[in-house]
Amino acid sequence: MSSSGGPAGSPGGGPGAPLKSSPSFTSVSSRTRDRSTSVLSQQSSPSVSSPLARRRPPLSLSPIGSASARSTSSLTSPRYQTFSVAPSVAPSVAPSQAPSTVPGGVSRFKRGHARKKNAHGPAAPRSIHPDELDFGTLEDPDEVFRLFGVRDVRGLEKRASDAAAAKVAELRTMVGERYRDLLSAADSIVRMRAASDRLVDHLDRVDSVISNVAGGDVGSPSKRGAPTTRRRDSAEPVRTLASPPTLSLTIHLLLSLPSLVHSLLESSHLLTAARLEGVGRVVYRELSTFSTGEDDEDEGGLKAAFPIIERQWESIGGLGAVIVRRAALELSAWDTSPLTTASTLASILMLKNGTLPESLTSLLEARTHALTAILDTPPNHTKTGKPVHEIDDVLQNLSQVLGLVLKTVHSATEIFVTSDSTPSGEPLLLLLLREIENPSASTTSPQEPDSLPPKLVPTLSTLPNYPLLLRHLSPEIINFTPYLALSSPHNSLPSSSSKALIDNWLDSSTTAVVAGVRSWISDLRGGAQTLARIKALVRTTLTAAPSSPANLLALLEDTIESRLAEVYKAHLETIVQRIEPCTSSLLASLPTSQADTNPAHFLFDTPLAFPSATHYSLPGRLGTQNDPFELFVEKVMKRVDGRSPLVDKGVKELEAHARDLKVDLEGWVGGDVEEKDGPARSKLRAQYIHSASETFDGVFKSLSGVLDSVASEVAPSLFVGNFAFLLSRSSTFAKDLLLGSAVEKGHEEEIISEWQSRLKSLQERSLVIWRTEAVNEAVYDLDAAFSAPSPSSFPSQPSAKVLSALRILNDAVRQVGPHRTQAEPTIISGLLSEFRAKSLPLSKALLEREDSALQAAWDVKFLERFWGASAEWEAVEKKLLALAGDADPALLAESTLHYLQRTQTIFSPLLPSPPPSSTLKNASLLLPWGPAPSGEVKSAVGTVPGARLGLLPAR
């Protein structure tokens, strides 16, 4: 094969001249020139050059070629000329045919080149879609330009470029992942070198001993065991970066520091991380500034020889900011020990070159942010969408707030003012900074993490390979400690200044805490019992602290007690506000409730079933429900007390409010209390009793307003009066409202007595319209009785109209109810007194008629049995007897008494009890006027409507 396809070099000048006779060389040279010519022609032709062609790697990389090819193209480097010229056993990538002979023409890949070994593989794709093109099967790059347009070719170029960049990134990733293996291999090499040095030393000693034995100097003390003169690098290694072990360990340390720092950050060892960050800066500075003093071939130094040093500095340079941010977050954690907080502050001070005043300010600001975050915790939302705080959340947040304040004050005092945990009493931060500048702890027996006073070990002693580092690293790295300028005037922080800053922070935090607690409990559900839990937590937490701020405890207790006053005042106002709507609702239902309009009918005539015997047939029933007989007795007692359905409903509602209030306030002003709580408890009692008295006044005014609105109606007025009567007689309302034992006995009775007297005046007002209408109606009938003619015979009973008048009064008394008339006898006496007063003017008409004088005298005598003796009516009686003739007054009195004895069960509500005369025979509780004379007893049952029980007295 000829080699004349391109420009030839000098026969003897090029390295290819001696090999010219070799057929192998001829073939390779021709192929090389062909590829070189093809490449040059593609680069020189602007019409057919493509990005793919420009980006393709050089095709002529063989060191075997002509001199002209090497001078024309820069694709062949001189450093590769020392390679062997033997023919390669690898498959050739050059075409097997001769290149084009056209000068400057474009050489193309021909079929049959080295790729033709896959002759049976797929042919070049002829798809019209560029995304389906496979670069691995592409034989002729020019085929791309024939098949696709400019836009598609550019897309193919971009795809090829992206694929190449992905391969480069993959290669870099692989190298980065294997660099640790490289360093580990370097460590192994260093250890192997040390071991081989020791082995050589031992062999030298053996050789020396053998030589001495052979020379006959075995017994010479001067030569036995004489040290060898060989240099022993392993005993005292050169600790400079010129030494390979030192260099490899230094680079290894630089590469390992970021991961070590991040692992320390995850475990919150911030001070150690900050110290290692400083070591990383020193290591980088040593590597960057190292120079051997000779003219190196590469002027970039170690950074040029090891580019990873500069790339690693990017990671180490950002560690300081990461540590500072993490330390700032750690300062917000209030539940740490003072030593941990001091270590965090020391790390920030080291990295930011700060001062002690700045450190104290940073601590207090971080705790302020943490306090604000807790105080601004949003409340929960109810189903109605209204935000409401829950007691569990309030207790949890309050515990955190109090702990934060107390812990901050304690830690700041220990760190910046004086420490009770150290023998010298110096602040913890100052001792810790001194240890950072000059560690005093031993590496063999390090100090416990939380022991005081703090002692630190050298920075690198925390690493697991510290003995190896100590052996080979330079002293500048091993002995590095940061300079903190503790004696600088800017770093001065007297204890008095620190104490003043802490006190100012405590005052502002106290104000914020009080405002936050006030906001929490303003909408807190649960009443006084939840406030009692909050107060107990505040007192327990603050009194248990060794240096608790007394001002904070007093302010919080005042805030809670103020909220307590608002709670029970709102509850008391609810009782007052419920009076008017409650009574108005009951009055609206009054016309349909006969039991409330006629209490006597409710007592005597309304059926009440006795419990059936089947309720007692099974003993197990009594264990699961109330005793039916007890319920029956309770109903009977309600009827006797006059608690009709509507009145009982209203009174029960007020009693329930008072009972709930008592239960709610029992933990504050009820029960046994500690002696130290006595003054505060007495103050709360006095305030509450004053508010309860105002509530009694409010209830009275509300009832008065309701009574004024119905004063012109009899039934509603009587209902309001009955409501006031039962409320005043309630055994629980007033006592529960006064919290029972929370008030002294005498004071309690005084308040209740005044309350009952005011309600009694209200009851009397409710009887005015009732008394007026009843008396007017009775007087009207009495006038008719005195005007009607009477028989001439001696009368034995009152006239019909007199009986009608008495029946009117009797029915009116039944409207009031036996429970009130028996409790207040003045109700009947007042009714009869007014009836007597309004009937007196009718006596003039009686004295003018002689035909009815005897009946009128009998009626007057009979009425005197009800309203009692009166001088005016006695004079009228005498005049009537004089008009009637010689009528016997004793016979008249006996006749009226006998009639009254027969009808006393009917007129018992109007009769005085006991009778004014004590000479009545056979008087009893049921018949206080004595039994009727024998033979003259007539049944009066028919004259009384209703059941037989209506004849019996209420008590």
Buried (B, 14 or more C-beta within 10 A) or exposed (E): EEBEBBEBBEEEEBBBBEBBEBEEBBBBBBBBBBBBBBBBBBEEEEEEBBBBBEEEEEBBEBBBBBBBBBEBBEBBEEEEEEEEBEBEEEEBBBBEEBBBEEEEEBBBBBBEBBBEEEEEEEEBBEEEEBEEBEEEEBBEBBBBBEBBEEEBBBBBBEBBEEEEEEEEEEEEEEEEEEEEEEBEEBBEEBEEBBEEBEEEBEEBBEEBBEEBEEEEBEEEEEBEEBEEEEEBEBEEBEBBBEBBBBBBBBBBBBBBBBEBBBEBBEEBBBBBBBBBBBBBBBBBEBBEEBEEEEEEEEEEBBBEEBEBBBEBBEBBEEBBEBBBEBBBEBBBBBEBBBBBBBBBBBBBBBBBEBBBBBBBBBBBBBBBEBBEEBBEBEBEEEEEEEEEBBBEBBBBBBBBBBBBBBBBBBBBBBBBBBBEBBEEEBBBBBBBBBBBEEBEBEBEEEBEEEEBBBBBBBBBBBBEBBEBBBBBBBEEBBEBBBEBEBEEEEBEBEBEBBBEBBEEBBEEBBEBBBEBBBBBBEEBEBBBBBBBBBBEBBBEBBEEBEEBBEEBBEBBBEBBBEBBBEBBBEBBBEBBEBBBEBBEEBBEEBEEBBBBBBBBBBBBBBEEEEBEEEBEEEEEEEEEEEBBEEEBEEEEEBBBBBBBEBBBBBBEBBBEBBBEBBBBBBBBBBEEBEEEEEEBBEEBBEBBBEBBBBBBBBBBEBBBEBBEBBBEBBBBBBBBBBBBBBBBBBEBBBBBBBBBBBBEEEEBEEBBEEBBEBBBEBBBBBBEBBBEBBBEBBBEBBBBBBEEEBEEEBBEBBBEBBBBBBBBBBBBBBBBBBBBBBBBEEBBBBBBBBBBBBBEEBBEEBBEBEEBBBBBBBBBBBBBBBBBEBEEBEEBBEBBBBBBEEBEEEEBBEBBBBBBBBBBBBBBBBBBEEBEEEEBEEBEEEBBBBBBEEEEEEEBEEEBEEEEEBBEBBE
